[in-house]
C-alpha cells in the first residue's frame, strides 16, 4: 500500500485537493492506503486557478533475509542455531560465513543445513563472524546481503 501527500504553494491560498477515488479529499492533502496504480491529483485555489498531476504508486517487494546478530551454541538447548528469517523465500540462495581472517567456516545452499557453530575445523570459538548471503537469481537477481554474527559461548 502507498500514500501521497500534496503541498501546494503560490496562488490564492485555501487550496482544495481532489484525488482519484477520494470523495472527501477537499482540504486534506494526504491520501493513504493506495493500491498500486495511477491516480490523478487536482489542486485548486479560491480564485479558480488550479493544476492537475498524475501520481503513480508502485508496490516494491522489500522482503529480504533477516539474520540474527548472535547465537549461543553452547549445548544448553537455547539459541543453539543461527537464525535467518525469510530464508524459506529464497530456496536457491547460498549462505557463507567467514572468520576475521577471511577463512570460510560455514557454507550452506538454501540454508537447509543451518549453522550450529560447527566450522570446517570443528567447533568455532566465541567471536564475531562475517556472512555473505547470495540471494536466488530468479527471485532477487543475485543480490548480496552482508553482515556480522556473534558466536557467544
C-alpha positions in Angstrom: 0.0 0.0 0.0 1.2 3.5 -0.7 0.4 7.1 0.3 0.7 10.5 -1.2 0.9 13.9 0.5 0.5 17.2 -1.5 2.0 20.6 -0.7 0.6 23.4 -2.8 2.1 26.9 -2.8 1.5 30.2 -4.6 -1.9 31.1 -5.9 -4.6 32.5 -3.6 -4.5 30.2 -0.5 -7.3 28.0 0.8 -6.4 25.1 -1.5 -8.8 22.3 -2.5 -7.5 18.9 -3.2 -9.3 16.3 -5.3 -7.8 12.9 -5.6 -8.9 9.9 -7.7 -11.1 7.6 -5.5 -11.5 10.0 -2.6 -14.8 11.7 -2.2 -13.8 13.7 1.0 -10.4 15.0 -0.2 -11.2 18.7 -0.2 -8.9 20.4 2.2 -7.0 17.3 3.0 -3.6 17.0 1.2 -2.8 13.4 2.4 -4.1 10.2 0.9 -3.3 6.8 2.3 -3.9 3.0 1.7 -3.4 3.4 -2.0 -3.1 0.3 -4.1 -0.7 0.0 -7.0 -1.8 2.1 -10.0 -2.2 5.6 -11.5 -4.0 8.4 -9.7 -4.9 12.0 -10.6 -4.4 14.8 -8.1 -6.2 18.1 -8.8 -5.3 21.2 -6.7 -7.2 24.5 -7.0 -7.3 27.8 -5.0 -10.2 30.1 -4.2 -9.6 32.1 -7.3 -10.3 29.1 -9.5 -6.7 28.6 -10.6 -5.5 25.0 -10.5 -3.3 22.2 -11.7 -3.6 18.5 -12.3 -0.8 15.9 -11.9 -0.7 12.1 -12.2 0.8 10.1 -9.4 2.0 6.5 -9.9 2.1 4.1 -7.0 4.3 1.1 -7.4 4.5 -1.7 -4.9 8.0 -3.0 -4.2 8.9 -6.3 -2.7 11.0 -5.5 0.3 11.3 -8.9 1.8 14.9 -9.9 2.5 16.6 -12.4 4.8 16.9 -11.1 8.3 19.8 -12.7 10.2 20.0 -12.7 14.0 23.0 -10.8 15.3 24.1 -13.5 17.7 23.6 -17.1 18.9 24.9 -19.3 21.6 25.7 -22.8 20.5 26.8 -24.0 24.0 24.7 -27.1 24.5 22.1 -25.7 26.8 19.3 -26.2 24.3 18.6 -22.4 23.9 19.6 -20.4 20.9 21.8 -23.2 19.5 21.2 -22.4 15.8 21.9 -19.2 13.9 18.5 -18.0 12.8 17.9 -16.3 9.4 14.3 -15.2 9.0 12.7 -15.3 5.5 15.3 -17.8 4.0 12.4 -20.1 3.0 11.6 -17.4 0.4 15.0 -17.8 -1.2 15.4 -21.6 -1.6 18.3 -21.4 -4.1 20.3 -18.9 -2.2 23.7 -19.6 -0.6 25.0 -18.6 2.9 28.7 -18.2 3.6 30.3 -17.4 7.0 33.9 -16.3 7.4 36.1 -15.7 10.4 38.0 -12.4 10.9 40.9 -13.7 8.7 38.6 -14.4 5.8 38.7 -18.2 6.3 35.3 -19.8 5.3 33.9 -21.6 8.4 30.4 -22.5 7.1 28.6 -22.7 3.9 25.0 -23.9 3.0 23.0 -23.9 -0.2 19.4 -22.6 0.6 20.2 -22.7 4.3 18.6 -26.1 4.7 21.6 -27.0 6.8 21.5 -24.3 9.5 24.7 -23.2 11.2 25.1 -24.6 14.7 28.6 -23.2 15.5 30.5 -26.0 13.9 33.0 -24.9 11.3 35.3 -26.5 8.8 37.8 -27.4 11.5 35.3 -28.3 14.3 33.7 -26.0 16.9 34.3 -22.3 16.3 35.4 -20.1 19.2 33.3 -17.3 20.6 33.9 -14.4 18.3 32.4 -12.2 15.6 31.9 -13.8 12.1 31.0 -12.2 8.8 28.4 -13.6 6.5 27.5 -13.2 2.8 24.1 -14.3 1.6 23.8 -14.5 -2.2 20.1 -14.4 -3.0 18.4 -16.6 -5.5 19.0 -15.2 -9.1 15.4 -15.9 -10.0 13.9 -14.0 -7.1 16.3 -11.1 -6.3 18.7 -11.2 -9.3 21.7 -12.4 -7.3 21.5 -9.6 -4.7 24.0 -9.9 -1.9 23.2 -9.4 1.8 26.2 -8.9 4.2 26.6 -8.6 7.9 28.1 -10.0 11.1 27.0 -12.5 13.7 28.5 -13.1 17.1 29.0 -16.6 18.5 28.6 -16.5 22.3 29.7 -19.5 24.3 
